[in-house]
Amino acid sequence: MKIKHQLAVFNLITRLLIILVLWFSLPILIKKIVYKHIDKSLIEKKEKFIQHLDKQEINDFISRNDSTETYASFSSLHNEFLQLYRSKDGFINQKSTFVDEARSIEDEVNDYRVLYYNFTYENARYILEVGNNIGEIKDLTFTIRFFTSILLLIVVTLTFIADTFLIEFLLKPFYKIINTKIKFVNEPESFNYDKVHSYSSDFDELDSGLNQMMYRIQELFKKEKQFIANVSHELLTPIALLKNRFENLIQNESLDDEAVDKIASSLRTLDLLKKIINNLLLISRIENNQFTNHEEVSIKESVVKTLEELEDRIQQKNITVLNEIGVDFYFSGNKILIHILIYNLMLNAIKYNFENGKITIKDSFSNGKYIVSISDSGQGMTEEQLKTIFNRFNRFDSNQDGHGLGLAIVDSIAKFHHCTILVTSQNTIGSTFSIEFPSNL
């Protein structure tokens, strides 16, 4: 997921969490505010009633001195009520106590917030109850909850859209840097050094730092190419001269057999040295992107051509080769390098195979990617050996020909073409090298 999508999702989640918190906290806040207002109103009504105890109507009730009688007053809509009666237990508490309870007034049951107040009047103990209907609070809470949620959802939607466009606008230079620069860091010579316009100093610094880094890398690449050219001339030329002299010298009839053997051994050493230098130069040229990779390559054709070139080696060990390539897959890359890659893998499958062994070449598709597998019935490898198979000068069998650069070349070619090499192996059973070609090439 891209960073702009992550930021947009994060903003959306935080806003939804705010709505969720408000959804659960609103009733508590509303209840607290409304109750505070109701309690204050009840206290005012209580104090007003106490101040008017000398009214004739109330005095008539008090003068009757009947503990079973109650003085009551309530509004026509039953929103409020007031009730006064004598205290039976004689307990006097000069404090106001608030209780939520249901009351039935004229056969109509409602929830009330009730204030209880115990007091003494003319040596008689009374209890005063003042109530206020709170049934409407639930309806009010739901209404506020509903309209607040609708409002917040509208705000969240609008701010999410605004955030998405703002994030897209702010990150546009960042994605431009990725698409026009970072994706091409493996091609220093064609790197785009144009400044990317941005409204953020962070992206300006990123762009400037990337340009400086790539400029230094480009200079290093130029120096390395020059070094490779110098190595090619300074090492291969003397080797060629020495080989020519040895070849001329070996034709001298005055030399005895021992001298001829020594010269022939020197020639083999020179050939090996030349081959090592050429392979190292090949790896260096691949890693420095000195090959074109826009040729149309037929994988099936490369496999057939490789089998023809290695036919003598295959017959020498009496190996059975099963070519099960069924798709004529075309790949955009370098023909020579792809051929070298397949050749080296096939050569390894032959070298480390047993007499009368078998090699199977087959293809398949997985997740839209084309895969070629080369399996042998040879000696296989251990888990420790598998960890270092692509290291340079790494040889598992000193009795075999080679100098440990074949798989290192394979690894470099695969990386150059953005391919993936998968290796599975079992000791004494065999190995399988699978080449996964990218679907975007």
Stockholm file with secondary structure:
# STOCKHOLM 1.0

chainA/1-441         MKIKHQLAVFNLITRLLIILVLWFSLPILIKKIVYKHIDKSLIEKKEKFIQHLDKQEINDFISRNDSTETYASFSSLHNEFLQLYRSKDGFINQKSTFVDEARSIEDEVNDYRVLYYNFTYENARYILEVGNNIGEIKDLTFTIRFFTSILLLIVVTLTFIADTFLIEFLLKPFYKIINTKIKFVNEPESFNYDKVHSYSSDFDELDSGLNQMMYRIQELFKKEKQFIANVSHELLTPIALLKNRFENLIQNESLDDEAVDKIASSLRTLDLLKKIINNLLLISRIENNQFTNHEEVSIKESVVKTLEELEDRIQQKNITVLNEIGVDFYFSGNKILIHILIYNLMLNAIKYNFENGKITIKDSFSNGKYIVSISDSGQGMTEEQLKTIFNRFNRFDSNQDGHGLGLAIVDSIAKFHHCTILVTSQNTIGSTFSIEFPSNL
#=GR chainA/1-441 SS CCHHHHHHHHHHHHHHHHHHHHHHHHHHHHHHHHHHHHHHHHHHHHHHHHHTTTSHHHHHHHHTCCTTCEEEEECTTSSEEEEEEECSSCCCCCSEEEEEEEEEETTEEEEEEEEEEEEEETTEEEEEEEEEECHHHHHHHHHHHHHHHHHHHHHHHHHHHHHHHHHHHHHHHHHHHHHHTGGGTTCGGGCCCCCCCCSCHHHHHHHHHHHHHHHHHHHHHHHHHHHHHHHHHHHHHHHHHHHHHHHHHHTCTTSCHHHHHHHHHHHHHHHHHHHHHHHHHHHHHHHTTCSCCCEEEEHHHHHHHHHHHTHHHHHHTTCEEEEECCCCCEEEECHHHHHHHHHHHHHHHHHTSCTTCEEEEEEEEETTEEEEEEEECSCCCCHHHHTTTTSTTCCSCTTSSSCSCHHHHHHHHHHHTTCEEEEEEETTTEEEEEEEECTTC
#=GC SS_cons         CCHHHHHHHHHHHHHHHHHHHHHHHHHHHHHHHHHHHHHHHHHHHHHHHHHTTTSHHHHHHHHTCCTTCEEEEECTTSSEEEEEEECSSCCCCCSEEEEEEEEEETTEEEEEEEEEEEEEETTEEEEEEEEEECHHHHHHHHHHHHHHHHHHHHHHHHHHHHHHHHHHHHHHHHHHHHHHTGGGTTCGGGCCCCCCCCSCHHHHHHHHHHHHHHHHHHHHHHHHHHHHHHHHHHHHHHHHHHHHHHHHHHTCTTSCHHHHHHHHHHHHHHHHHHHHHHHHHHHHHHHTTCSCCCEEEEHHHHHHHHHHHTHHHHHHTTCEEEEECCCCCEEEECHHHHHHHHHHHHHHHHHTSCTTCEEEEEEEEETTEEEEEEEECSCCCCHHHHTTTTSTTCCSCTTSSSCSCHHHHHHHHHHHTTCEEEEEEETTTEEEEEEEECTTC
//
